[in-house]
Every structure is written in C-alpha cells, then in structure tokens.
Amino acid sequence: MTRISIKEYAKKHIKCNPDENLKDVISRLKDAVERKNSGATCSICGASIWAVGSAVGGFEGCFTCITGEHDDSEDYEVFL
Ligand SMILES: [Zn+2]
C-alpha cells in the first residue's frame, strides 16, 4: 500500500466524491487511524484494520474483507 497523509487522501476522495465534506472526511480518517493505532481489528477476520476503508466503507475491517481483493499494491493507507 502507498502511505499518504490524511489531507492528501481526503483531497483525492473529495475529487471522486464531490458531494462529501472535506472536513468530515478528514475527521473520519483521523478517527480510523487512531482506532487502528490503538489496536482495532477487522470485525470479520481479526486482522489489523485498514484505516482508509474503515473510514469510508462503513464498517471496521481489513483491506481484504472490505474490498474482497488480496492485492493492495494500488491502494492507499493513511497515517497521522
Ligand atoms: Zn478482515
């Protein structure tokens, strides 16, 4: 996964989802990263959560359980 800052990711997300609010997306991403850093695990398989997917996907999960894919090389993960 490519690691990018929360702000950078939020801007990309808004480009694809122009009806969403930038501040709201940033705060959801921050929350998700904080949960990840404090040890939150995927609600399906118990692996470490994918902060981006958990912030925008609606449930606490890892990359594989949220997307159904194993190759995460073209996706992003955010950090604080
Ligand atoms: Zn999982």
PDB file of the backbone (N, CA, C, O) and the ligand in Angstrom, with CONECT records:
HET     ZN  A 101       1
ATOM      1  N   MET A   1       0.827  -1.209   0.000  1.00  0.00           N
ATOM      2  CA  MET A   1       0.000   0.000   0.000  1.00  0.00           C
ATOM      3  C   MET A   1       0.857   1.252   0.000  1.00  0.00           C
ATOM      4  O   MET A   1       1.952   1.272   0.563  1.00  0.00           O
ATOM      5  N   THR A   2       0.359   2.273  -0.624  1.00  0.00           N
ATOM      6  CA  THR A   2       1.055   3.549  -0.637  1.00  0.00           C
ATOM      7  C   THR A   2       0.610   4.352   0.579  1.00  0.00           C
ATOM      8  O   THR A   2      -0.584   4.564   0.788  1.00  0.00           O
ATOM      9  N   ARG A   3       1.570   4.794   1.376  1.00  0.00           N
ATOM     10  CA  ARG A   3       1.213   5.577   2.550  1.00  0.00           C
ATOM     11  C   ARG A   3       1.171   7.060   2.184  1.00  0.00           C
ATOM     12  O   ARG A   3       2.149   7.606   1.675  1.00  0.00           O
ATOM     13  N   ILE A   4       0.041   7.703   2.443  1.00  0.00           N
ATOM     14  CA  ILE A   4      -0.046   9.141   2.201  1.00  0.00           C
ATOM     15  C   ILE A   4      -0.684   9.812   3.410  1.00  0.00           C
ATOM     16  O   ILE A   4      -1.271   9.151   4.266  1.00  0.00           O
ATOM     17  N   SER A   5      -0.559  11.137   3.466  1.00  0.00           N
ATOM     18  CA  SER A   5      -1.121  11.836   4.610  1.00  0.00           C
ATOM     19  C   SER A   5      -2.643  11.892   4.501  1.00  0.00           C
ATOM     20  O   SER A   5      -3.214  11.763   3.419  1.00  0.00           O
ATOM     21  N   ILE A   6      -3.273  12.085   5.643  1.00  0.00           N
ATOM     22  CA  ILE A   6      -4.734  12.142   5.687  1.00  0.00           C
ATOM     23  C   ILE A   6      -5.255  13.242   4.759  1.00  0.00           C
ATOM     24  O   ILE A   6      -6.213  13.031   4.016  1.00  0.00           O
ATOM     25  N   LYS A   7      -4.622  14.411   4.806  1.00  0.00           N
ATOM     26  CA  LYS A   7      -5.092  15.527   3.968  1.00  0.00           C
ATOM     27  C   LYS A   7      -5.022  15.194   2.491  1.00  0.00           C
ATOM     28  O   LYS A   7      -5.950  15.471   1.730  1.00  0.00           O
ATOM     29  N   GLU A   8      -3.891  14.588   2.093  1.00  0.00           N
ATOM     30  CA  GLU A   8      -3.697  14.225   0.689  1.00  0.00           C
ATOM     31  C   GLU A   8      -4.777  13.232   0.247  1.00  0.00           C
ATOM     32  O   GLU A   8      -5.379  13.378  -0.818  1.00  0.00           O
ATOM     33  N   TYR A   9      -5.007  12.221   1.089  1.00  0.00           N
ATOM     34  CA  TYR A   9      -6.020  11.232   0.734  1.00  0.00           C
ATOM     35  C   TYR A   9      -7.406  11.857   0.684  1.00  0.00           C
ATOM     36  O   TYR A   9      -8.196  11.565  -0.214  1.00  0.00           O
ATOM     37  N   ALA A  10      -7.697  12.723   1.657  1.00  0.00           N
ATOM     38  CA  ALA A  10      -9.028  13.348   1.717  1.00  0.00           C
ATOM     39  C   ALA A  10      -9.301  14.147   0.440  1.00  0.00           C
ATOM     40  O   ALA A  10     -10.418  14.143  -0.077  1.00  0.00           O
ATOM     41  N   LYS A  11      -8.267  14.833  -0.062  1.00  0.00           N
ATOM     42  CA  LYS A  11      -8.439  15.598  -1.303  1.00  0.00           C
ATOM     43  C   LYS A  11      -8.768  14.688  -2.473  1.00  0.00           C
ATOM     44  O   LYS A  11      -9.633  15.006  -3.290  1.00  0.00           O
ATOM     45  N   LYS A  12      -8.076  13.548  -2.556  1.00  0.00           N
ATOM     46  CA  LYS A  12      -8.373  12.587  -3.622  1.00  0.00           C
ATOM     47  C   LYS A  12      -9.797  12.071  -3.492  1.00  0.00           C
ATOM     48  O   LYS A  12     -10.519  11.934  -4.479  1.00  0.00           O
ATOM     49  N   HIS A  13     -10.184  11.790  -2.257  1.00  0.00           N
ATOM     50  CA  HIS A  13     -11.522  11.239  -2.020  1.00  0.00           C
ATOM     51  C   HIS A  13     -12.601  12.234  -2.441  1.00  0.00           C
ATOM     52  O   HIS A  13     -13.615  11.853  -3.026  1.00  0.00           O
ATOM     53  N   ILE A  14     -12.373  13.507  -2.140  1.00  0.00           N
ATOM     54  CA  ILE A  14     -13.355  14.539  -2.487  1.00  0.00           C
ATOM     55  C   ILE A  14     -13.464  14.700  -4.005  1.00  0.00           C
ATOM     56  O   ILE A  14     -14.540  14.978  -4.536  1.00  0.00           O
ATOM     57  N   LYS A  15     -12.337  14.522  -4.690  1.00  0.00           N
ATOM     58  CA  LYS A  15     -12.373  14.598  -6.155  1.00  0.00           C
ATOM     59  C   LYS A  15     -13.335  13.565  -6.737  1.00  0.00           C
ATOM     60  O   LYS A  15     -14.088  13.854  -7.667  1.00  0.00           O
ATOM     61  N   CYS A  16     -13.299  12.368  -6.181  1.00  0.00           N
ATOM     62  CA  CYS A  16     -14.180  11.291  -6.664  1.00  0.00           C
ATOM     63  C   CYS A  16     -15.579  11.386  -6.059  1.00  0.00           C
ATOM     64  O   CYS A  16     -16.539  10.869  -6.630  1.00  0.00           O
ATOM     65  N   ASN A  17     -15.696  12.043  -4.913  1.00  0.00           N
ATOM     66  CA  ASN A  17     -16.986  12.144  -4.226  1.00  0.00           C
ATOM     67  C   ASN A  17     -17.269  13.599  -3.866  1.00  0.00           C
ATOM     68  O   ASN A  17     -17.250  13.973  -2.693  1.00  0.00           O
ATOM     69  N   PRO A  18     -17.531  14.418  -4.887  1.00  0.00           N
ATOM     70  CA  PRO A  18     -17.618  15.877  -4.669  1.00  0.00           C
ATOM     71  C   PRO A  18     -18.764  16.310  -3.741  1.00  0.00           C
ATOM     72  O   PRO A  18     -18.774  17.446  -3.267  1.00  0.00           O
ATOM     73  N   ASP A  19     -19.715  15.428  -3.483  1.00  0.00           N
ATOM     74  CA  ASP A  19     -20.807  15.821  -2.595  1.00  0.00           C
ATOM     75  C   ASP A  19     -20.456  15.626  -1.125  1.00  0.00           C
ATOM     76  O   ASP A  19     -21.250  15.968  -0.248  1.00  0.00           O
ATOM     77  N   GLU A  20     -19.267  15.075  -0.845  1.00  0.00           N
ATOM     78  CA  GLU A  20     -18.891  14.899   0.554  1.00  0.00           C
ATOM     79  C   GLU A  20     -18.103  16.111   1.050  1.00  0.00           C
ATOM     80  O   GLU A  20     -17.521  16.863   0.268  1.00  0.00           O
ATOM     81  N   ASN A  21     -18.103  16.277   2.377  1.00  0.00           N
ATOM     82  CA  ASN A  21     -17.466  17.422   3.002  1.00  0.00           C
ATOM     83  C   ASN A  21     -16.027  17.096   3.398  1.00  0.00           C
ATOM     84  O   ASN A  21     -15.781  16.106   4.088  1.00  0.00           O
ATOM     85  N   LEU A  22     -15.068  17.935   2.960  1.00  0.00           N
ATOM     86  CA  LEU A  22     -13.646  17.660   3.194  1.00  0.00           C
ATOM     87  C   LEU A  22     -13.320  17.506   4.683  1.00  0.00           C
ATOM     88  O   LEU A  22     -12.631  16.566   5.079  1.00  0.00           O
ATOM     89  N   LYS A  23     -13.816  18.430   5.498  1.00  0.00           N
ATOM     90  CA  LYS A  23     -13.520  18.365   6.943  1.00  0.00           C
ATOM     91  C   LYS A  23     -14.060  17.094   7.566  1.00  0.00           C
ATOM     92  O   LYS A  23     -13.432  16.486   8.432  1.00  0.00           O
ATOM     93  N   ASP A  24     -15.242  16.706   7.104  1.00  0.00           N
ATOM     94  CA  ASP A  24     -15.876  15.500   7.615  1.00  0.00           C
ATOM     95  C   ASP A  24     -15.056  14.258   7.254  1.00  0.00           C
ATOM     96  O   ASP A  24     -14.872  13.364   8.080  1.00  0.00           O
ATOM     97  N   VAL A  25     -14.567  14.215   6.013  1.00  0.00           N
ATOM     98  CA  VAL A  25     -13.756  13.083   5.573  1.00  0.00           C
ATOM     99  C   VAL A  25     -12.459  13.027   6.384  1.00  0.00           C
ATOM    100  O   VAL A  25     -12.040  11.954   6.820  1.00  0.00           O
ATOM    101  N   ILE A  26     -11.822  14.196   6.585  1.00  0.00           N
ATOM    102  CA  ILE A  26     -10.578  14.242   7.359  1.00  0.00           C
ATOM    103  C   ILE A  26     -10.826  13.740   8.777  1.00  0.00           C
ATOM    104  O   ILE A  26     -10.020  12.981   9.315  1.00  0.00           O
ATOM    105  N   SER A  27     -11.928  14.156   9.381  1.00  0.00           N
ATOM    106  CA  SER A  27     -12.148  13.741  10.769  1.00  0.00           C
ATOM    107  C   SER A  27     -12.462  12.246  10.850  1.00  0.00           C
ATOM    108  O   SER A  27     -12.067  11.586  11.810  1.00  0.00           O
ATOM    109  N   ARG A  28     -13.175  11.701   9.844  1.00  0.00           N
ATOM    110  CA  ARG A  28     -13.419  10.253   9.843  1.00  0.00           C
ATOM    111  C   ARG A  28     -12.118   9.474   9.677  1.00  0.00           C
ATOM    112  O   ARG A  28     -11.919   8.443  10.320  1.00  0.00           O
ATOM    113  N   LEU A  29     -11.219   9.981   8.795  1.00  0.00           N
ATOM    114  CA  LEU A  29      -9.938   9.310   8.588  1.00  0.00           C
ATOM    115  C   LEU A  29      -9.085   9.350   9.854  1.00  0.00           C
ATOM    116  O   LEU A  29      -8.455   8.357  10.217  1.00  0.00           O
ATOM    117  N   LYS A  30      -9.069  10.502  10.521  1.00  0.00           N
ATOM    118  CA  LYS A  30      -8.295  10.627  11.769  1.00  0.00           C
ATOM    119  C   LYS A  30      -8.784   9.634  12.808  1.00  0.00           C
ATOM    120  O   LYS A  30      -7.995   8.946  13.455  1.00  0.00           O
ATOM    121  N   ASP A  31     -10.104   9.572  12.957  1.00  0.00           N
ATOM    122  CA  ASP A  31     -10.685   8.630  13.918  1.00  0.00           C
ATOM    123  C   ASP A  31     -10.253   7.201  13.613  1.00  0.00           C
ATOM    124  O   ASP A  31      -9.874   6.445  14.507  1.00  0.00           O
ATOM    125  N   ALA A  32     -10.317   6.846  12.323  1.00  0.00           N
ATOM    126  CA  ALA A  32      -9.994   5.475  11.930  1.00  0.00           C
ATOM    127  C   ALA A  32      -8.524   5.159  12.197  1.00  0.00           C
ATOM    128  O   ALA A  32      -8.200   4.068  12.666  1.00  0.00           O
ATOM    129  N   VAL A  33      -7.627   6.115  11.899  1.00  0.00           N
ATOM    130  CA  VAL A  33      -6.206   5.882  12.155  1.00  0.00           C
ATOM    131  C   VAL A  33      -5.954   5.744  13.660  1.00  0.00           C
ATOM    132  O   VAL A  33      -5.157   4.910  14.091  1.00  0.00           O
ATOM    133  N   GLU A  34      -6.637   6.565  14.444  1.00  0.00           N
ATOM    134  CA  GLU A  34      -6.472   6.462  15.901  1.00  0.00           C
ATOM    135  C   GLU A  34      -6.948   5.105  16.410  1.00  0.00           C
ATOM    136  O   GLU A  34      -6.316   4.496  17.272  1.00  0.00           O
ATOM    137  N   ARG A  35      -8.077   4.638  15.861  1.00  0.00           N
ATOM    138  CA  ARG A  35      -8.557   3.310  16.274  1.00  0.00           C
ATOM    139  C   ARG A  35      -7.559   2.232  15.863  1.00  0.00           C
ATOM    140  O   ARG A  35      -7.282   1.305  16.623  1.00  0.00           O
ATOM    141  N   LYS A  36      -7.021   2.367  14.642  1.00  0.00           N
ATOM    142  CA  LYS A  36      -6.040   1.391  14.164  1.00  0.00           C
ATOM    143  C   LYS A  36      -4.812   1.377  15.071  1.00  0.00           C
ATOM    144  O   LYS A  36      -4.322   0.319  15.466  1.00  0.00           O
ATOM    145  N   ASN A  37      -4.318   2.603  15.396  1.00  0.00           N
ATOM    146  CA  ASN A  37      -3.127   2.703  16.235  1.00  0.00           C
ATOM    147  C   ASN A  37      -3.369   2.159  17.641  1.00  0.00           C
ATOM    148  O   ASN A  37      -2.436   1.721  18.313  1.00  0.00           O
ATOM    149  N   SER A  38      -4.624   2.191  18.078  1.00  0.00           N
ATOM    150  CA  SER A  38      -4.877   1.664  19.424  1.00  0.00           C
ATOM    151  C   SER A  38      -5.274   0.189  19.361  1.00  0.00           C
ATOM    152  O   SER A  38      -5.757  -0.374  20.343  1.00  0.00           O
ATOM    153  N   GLY A  39      -5.065  -0.433  18.194  1.00  0.00           N
ATOM    154  CA  GLY A  39      -5.186  -1.885  18.110  1.00  0.00           C
ATOM    155  C   GLY A  39      -6.514  -2.418  17.601  1.00  0.00           C
ATOM    156  O   GLY A  39      -6.824  -3.592  17.802  1.00  0.00           O
ATOM    157  N   ALA A  40      -7.315  -1.565  16.937  1.00  0.00           N
ATOM    158  CA  ALA A  40      -8.594  -2.043  16.417  1.00  0.00           C
ATOM    159  C   ALA A  40      -8.371  -3.148  15.378  1.00  0.00           C
ATOM    160  O   ALA A  40      -7.426  -3.096  14.590  1.00  0.00           O
ATOM    161  N   THR A  41      -9.254  -4.140  15.394  1.00  0.00           N
ATOM    162  CA  THR A  41      -9.099  -5.252  14.458  1.00  0.00           C
ATOM    163  C   THR A  41     -10.338  -5.412  13.584  1.00  0.00           C
ATOM    164  O   THR A  41     -11.428  -4.953  13.927  1.00  0.00           O
ATOM    165  N   CYS A  42     -10.146  -6.066  12.463  1.00  0.00           N
ATOM    166  CA  CYS A  42     -11.204  -6.325  11.488  1.00  0.00           C
ATOM    167  C   CYS A  42     -12.355  -7.085  12.144  1.00  0.00           C
ATOM    168  O   CYS A  42     -12.142  -8.068  12.855  1.00  0.00           O
ATOM    169  N   SER A  43     -13.592  -6.607  11.891  1.00  0.00           N
ATOM    170  CA  SER A  43     -14.731  -7.252  12.547  1.00  0.00           C
ATOM    171  C   SER A  43     -15.032  -8.621  11.938  1.00  0.00           C
ATOM    172  O   SER A  43     -15.836  -9.374  12.487  1.00  0.00           O
ATOM    173  N   ILE A  44     -14.400  -8.951  10.817  1.00  0.00           N
ATOM    174  CA  ILE A  44     -14.645 -10.252  10.184  1.00  0.00           C
ATOM    175  C   ILE A  44     -13.528 -11.252  10.493  1.00  0.00           C
ATOM    176  O   ILE A  44     -13.797 -12.365  10.945  1.00  0.00           O
ATOM    177  N   CYS A  45     -12.261 -10.851  10.246  1.00  0.00           N
ATOM    178  CA  CYS A  45     -11.181 -11.839  10.379  1.00  0.00           C
ATOM    179  C   CYS A  45     -10.210 -11.556  11.519  1.00  0.00           C
ATOM    180  O   CYS A  45      -9.388 -12.410  11.852  1.00  0.00           O
ATOM    181  N   GLY A  46     -10.290 -10.373  12.122  1.00  0.00           N
ATOM    182  CA  GLY A  46      -9.424 -10.107  13.268  1.00  0.00           C
ATOM    183  C   GLY A  46      -8.064  -9.529  12.931  1.00  0.00           C
ATOM    184  O   GLY A  46      -7.251  -9.304  13.828  1.00  0.00           O
ATOM    185  N   ALA A  47      -7.796  -9.280  11.633  1.00  0.00           N
ATOM    186  CA  ALA A  47      -6.528  -8.642  11.257  1.00  0.00           C
ATOM    187  C   ALA A  47      -6.595  -7.157  11.611  1.00  0.00           C
ATOM    188  O   ALA A  47      -7.659  -6.632  11.940  1.00  0.00           O
ATOM    189  N   SER A  48      -5.438  -6.488  11.537  1.00  0.00           N
ATOM    190  CA  SER A  48      -5.390  -5.051  11.784  1.00  0.00           C
ATOM    191  C   SER A  48      -6.270  -4.327  10.759  1.00  0.00           C
ATOM    192  O   SER A  48      -6.299  -4.718   9.592  1.00  0.00           O
ATOM    193  N   ILE A  49      -6.984  -3.280  11.176  1.00  0.00           N
ATOM    194  CA  ILE A  49      -7.919  -2.643  10.245  1.00  0.00           C
ATOM    195  C   ILE A  49      -7.194  -1.818   9.186  1.00  0.00           C
ATOM    196  O   ILE A  49      -6.052  -1.395   9.369  1.00  0.00           O
ATOM    197  N   TRP A  50      -7.888  -1.605   8.085  1.00  0.00           N
ATOM    198  CA  TRP A  50      -7.446  -0.700   7.022  1.00  0.00           C
ATOM    199  C   TRP A  50      -8.153   0.622   7.312  1.00  0.00           C
ATOM    200  O   TRP A  50      -9.372   0.727   7.177  1.00  0.00           O
ATOM    201  N   ALA A  51      -7.370   1.634   7.713  1.00  0.00           N
ATOM    202  CA  ALA A  51      -7.982   2.887   8.170  1.00  0.00           C
ATOM    203  C   ALA A  51      -8.799   3.564   7.074  1.00  0.00           C
ATOM    204  O   ALA A  51      -9.903   4.045   7.333  1.00  0.00           O
ATOM    205  N   VAL A  52      -8.266   3.606   5.848  1.00  0.00           N
ATOM    206  CA  VAL A  52      -8.990   4.258   4.751  1.00  0.00           C
ATOM    207  C   VAL A  52     -10.348   3.590   4.525  1.00  0.00           C
ATOM    208  O   VAL A  52     -11.379   4.258   4.452  1.00  0.00           O
ATOM    209  N   GLY A  53     -10.327   2.269   4.417  1.00  0.00           N
ATOM    210  CA  GLY A  53     -11.561   1.546   4.142  1.00  0.00           C
ATOM    211  C   GLY A  53     -12.545   1.638   5.287  1.00  0.00           C
ATOM    212  O   GLY A  53     -13.753   1.731   5.070  1.00  0.00           O
ATOM    213  N   SER A  54     -12.030   1.613   6.512  1.00  0.00           N
ATOM    214  CA  SER A  54     -12.919   1.696   7.670  1.00  0.00           C
ATOM    215  C   SER A  54     -13.530   3.085   7.791  1.00  0.00           C
ATOM    216  O   SER A  54     -14.648   3.236   8.282  1.00  0.00           O
ATOM    217  N   ALA A  55     -12.788   4.105   7.338  1.00  0.00           N
ATOM    218  CA  ALA A  55     -13.299   5.473   7.403  1.00  0.00           C
ATOM    219  C   ALA A  55     -14.381   5.721   6.362  1.00  0.00           C
ATOM    220  O   ALA A  55     -15.369   6.400   6.643  1.00  0.00           O
ATOM    221  N   VAL A  56     -14.206   5.181   5.172  1.00  0.00           N
ATOM    222  CA  VAL A  56     -15.166   5.471   4.098  1.00  0.00           C
ATOM    223  C   VAL A  56     -16.086   4.296   3.778  1.00  0.00           C
ATOM    224  O   VAL A  56     -17.089   4.466   3.085  1.00  0.00           O
ATOM    225  N   GLY A  57     -15.755   3.125   4.270  1.00  0.00           N
ATOM    226  CA  GLY A  57     -16.500   1.930   3.874  1.00  0.00           C
ATOM    227  C   GLY A  57     -17.668   1.571   4.770  1.00  0.00           C
ATOM    228  O   GLY A  57     -18.496   0.734   4.408  1.00  0.00           O
ATOM    229  N   GLY A  58     -17.745   2.200   5.947  1.00  0.00           N
ATOM    230  CA  GLY A  58     -18.902   1.973   6.792  1.00  0.00           C
ATOM    231  C   GLY A  58     -18.764   0.878   7.818  1.00  0.00           C
ATOM    232  O   GLY A  58     -19.596   0.786   8.721  1.00  0.00           O
ATOM    233  N   PHE A  59     -17.733   0.029   7.715  1.00  0.00           N
ATOM    234  CA  PHE A  59     -17.506  -0.932   8.802  1.00  0.00           C
ATOM    235  C   PHE A  59     -16.028  -1.112   9.064  1.00  0.00           C
ATOM    236  O   PHE A  59     -15.187  -0.829   8.211  1.00  0.00           O
ATOM    237  N   GLU A  60     -15.719  -1.598  10.284  1.00  0.00           N
ATOM    238  CA  GLU A  60     -14.351  -1.793  10.720  1.00  0.00           C
ATOM    239  C   GLU A  60     -13.808  -3.064  10.092  1.00  0.00           C
ATOM    240  O   GLU A  60     -14.225  -4.163  10.460  1.00  0.00           O
ATOM    241  N   GLY A  61     -12.871  -2.928   9.135  1.00  0.00           N
ATOM    242  CA  GLY A  61     -12.374  -4.137   8.501  1.00  0.00           C
ATOM    243  C   GLY A  61     -10.983  -3.964   7.936  1.00  0.00           C
ATOM    244  O   GLY A  61     -10.469  -2.848   7.857  1.00  0.00           O
ATOM    245  N   CYS A  62     -10.366  -5.082   7.538  1.00  0.00           N
ATOM    246  CA  CYS A  62      -9.062  -5.035   6.888  1.00  0.00           C
ATOM    247  C   CYS A  62      -9.277  -4.864   5.378  1.00  0.00           C
ATOM    248  O   CYS A  62     -10.407  -4.929   4.893  1.00  0.00           O
ATOM    249  N   PHE A  63      -8.186  -4.647   4.647  1.00  0.00           N
ATOM    250  CA  PHE A  63      -8.295  -4.421   3.207  1.00  0.00           C
ATOM    251  C   PHE A  63      -9.021  -5.565   2.493  1.00  0.00           C
ATOM    252  O   PHE A  63      -9.929  -5.333   1.695  1.00  0.00           O
ATOM    253  N   THR A  64      -8.615  -6.784   2.788  1.00  0.00           N
ATOM    254  CA  THR A  64      -9.175  -7.940   2.086  1.00  0.00           C
ATOM    255  C   THR A  64     -10.673  -8.096   2.342  1.00  0.00           C
ATOM    256  O   THR A  64     -11.431  -8.369   1.412  1.00  0.00           O
ATOM    257  N   CYS A  65     -11.106  -7.927   3.586  1.00  0.00           N
ATOM    258  CA  CYS A  65     -12.526  -8.112   3.891  1.00  0.00           C
ATOM    259  C   CYS A  65     -13.378  -6.968   3.329  1.00  0.00           C
ATOM    260  O   CYS A  65     -14.531  -7.189   2.956  1.00  0.00           O
ATOM    261  N   ILE A  66     -12.838  -5.772   3.264  1.00  0.00           N
ATOM    262  CA  ILE A  66     -13.619  -4.651   2.747  1.00  0.00           C
ATOM    263  C   ILE A  66     -13.719  -4.706   1.225  1.00  0.00           C
ATOM    264  O   ILE A  66     -14.790  -4.474   0.666  1.00  0.00           O
ATOM    265  N   THR A  67     -12.606  -5.013   0.551  1.00  0.00           N
ATOM    266  CA  THR A  67     -12.615  -4.947  -0.910  1.00  0.00           C
ATOM    267  C   THR A  67     -12.834  -6.304  -1.564  1.00  0.00           C
ATOM    268  O   THR A  67     -13.237  -6.367  -2.726  1.00  0.00           O
ATOM    269  N   GLY A  68     -12.577  -7.391  -0.843  1.00  0.00           N
ATOM    270  CA  GLY A  68     -12.662  -8.717  -1.440  1.00  0.00           C
ATOM    271  C   GLY A  68     -11.461  -9.031  -2.319  1.00  0.00           C
ATOM    272  O   GLY A  68     -11.467 -10.018  -3.054  1.00  0.00           O
ATOM    273  N   GLU A  69     -10.420  -8.183  -2.245  1.00  0.00           N
ATOM    274  CA  GLU A  69      -9.221  -8.399  -3.046  1.00  0.00           C
ATOM    275  C   GLU A  69      -8.016  -8.661  -2.158  1.00  0.00           C
ATOM    276  O   GLU A  69      -7.999  -8.306  -0.979  1.00  0.00           O
ATOM    277  N   HIS A  70      -6.997  -9.297  -2.756  1.00  0.00           N
ATOM    278  CA  HIS A  70      -5.793  -9.576  -1.978  1.00  0.00           C
ATOM    279  C   HIS A  70      -4.658  -8.636  -2.343  1.00  0.00           C
ATOM    280  O   HIS A  70      -3.730  -8.446  -1.557  1.00  0.00           O
ATOM    281  N   ASP A  71      -4.725  -8.050  -3.527  1.00  0.00           N
ATOM    282  CA  ASP A  71      -3.638  -7.190  -3.977  1.00  0.00           C
ATOM    283  C   ASP A  71      -3.907  -5.746  -3.556  1.00  0.00           C
ATOM    284  O   ASP A  71      -4.780  -5.083  -4.115  1.00  0.00           O
ATOM    285  N   ASP A  72      -3.158  -5.268  -2.573  1.00  0.00           N
ATOM    286  CA  ASP A  72      -3.380  -3.901  -2.102  1.00  0.00           C
ATOM    287  C   ASP A  72      -2.334  -2.928  -2.638  1.00  0.00           C
ATOM    288  O   ASP A  72      -2.212  -1.814  -2.129  1.00  0.00           O
ATOM    289  N   SER A  73      -1.574  -3.335  -3.663  1.00  0.00           N
ATOM    290  CA  SER A  73      -0.452  -2.508  -4.121  1.00  0.00           C
ATOM    291  C   SER A  73      -0.897  -1.192  -4.771  1.00  0.00           C
ATOM    292  O   SER A  73      -0.120  -0.239  -4.837  1.00  0.00           O
ATOM    293  N   GLU A  74      -2.145  -1.141  -5.251  1.00  0.00           N
ATOM    294  CA  GLU A  74      -2.580   0.098  -5.892  1.00  0.00           C
ATOM    295  C   GLU A  74      -3.476   0.933  -4.975  1.00  0.00           C
ATOM    296  O   GLU A  74      -4.082   1.910  -5.415  1.00  0.00           O
ATOM    297  N   ASP A  75      -3.554   0.550  -3.715  1.00  0.00           N
ATOM    298  CA  ASP A  75      -4.399   1.297  -2.796  1.00  0.00           C
ATOM    299  C   ASP A  75      -3.584   2.082  -1.786  1.00  0.00           C
ATOM    300  O   ASP A  75      -2.369   1.917  -1.672  1.00  0.00           O
ATOM    301  N   TYR A  76      -4.285   2.945  -1.052  1.00  0.00           N
ATOM    302  CA  TYR A  76      -3.608   3.837  -0.122  1.00  0.00           C
ATOM    303  C   TYR A  76      -3.908   3.486   1.317  1.00  0.00           C
ATOM    304  O   TYR A  76      -4.960   2.929   1.630  1.00  0.00           O
ATOM    305  N   GLU A  77      -2.959   3.820   2.200  1.00  0.00           N
ATOM    306  CA  GLU A  77      -3.244   3.818   3.620  1.00  0.00           C
ATOM    307  C   GLU A  77      -2.756   5.156   4.150  1.00  0.00           C
ATOM    308  O   GLU A  77      -1.752   5.696   3.687  1.00  0.00           O
ATOM    309  N   VAL A  78      -3.485   5.679   5.128  1.00  0.00           N
ATOM    310  CA  VAL A  78      -3.153   6.991   5.656  1.00  0.00           C
ATOM    311  C   VAL A  78      -2.457   6.876   7.008  1.00  0.00           C
ATOM    312  O   VAL A  78      -2.559   5.851   7.682  1.00  0.00           O
ATOM    313  N   PHE A  79      -1.750   7.930   7.397  1.00  0.00           N
ATOM    314  CA  PHE A  79      -1.104   7.980   8.706  1.00  0.00           C
ATOM    315  C   PHE A  79      -1.291   9.361   9.276  1.00  0.00           C
ATOM    316  O   PHE A  79      -1.597  10.303   8.545  1.00  0.00           O
ATOM    317  N   LEU A  80      -1.109   9.493  10.583  1.00  0.00           N
ATOM    318  CA  LEU A  80      -1.309  10.776  11.253  1.00  0.00           C
ATOM    319  C   LEU A  80      -0.055  11.636  11.140  1.00  0.00           C
ATOM    320  O   LEU A  80      -0.030  12.759  11.644  1.00  0.00           O
TER     321      LEU A  80
HETATM  322 ZN    ZN A 101     -10.505  -8.903   7.649  1.00  0.00          ZN2+
END
